[in-house]
Amino acid sequence: MSNGATSVNIGDVVATIVMFGFIAVVIIFIVSIYKAYKKNVKRAEERLNVEKQQTFNLQKQVDELNDRVRKIEKLLKEVD
């Protein structure tokens, strides 16, 4: 006799929990990959900025050396 209450099949409950578990694992995996990607992009941008700054500093040093060479050349021409 049924009073309108439904019986719960344990197998169905277990199957539903397992299915949701797999879905949760996939979602967690995708989120972790996305976070790792974002972290790598941020690191790459930071490295690029550091390299740009180093290049700027090296160019500045080269310009200073060129100025010194010009001054030395000018002095040598005056000595001759």
Contacts in CASP RR format, 6 or more apart in sequence:
PFRMAT RR
TARGET T0000
AUTHOR 0000-0000-0000
METHOD contacts of the structure
MODEL  1
MSNGATSVNIGDVVATIVMFGFIAVVIIFIVSIYKAYKKNVKRAEERLNV
EKQQTFNLQKQVDELNDRVRKIEKLLKEVD
END
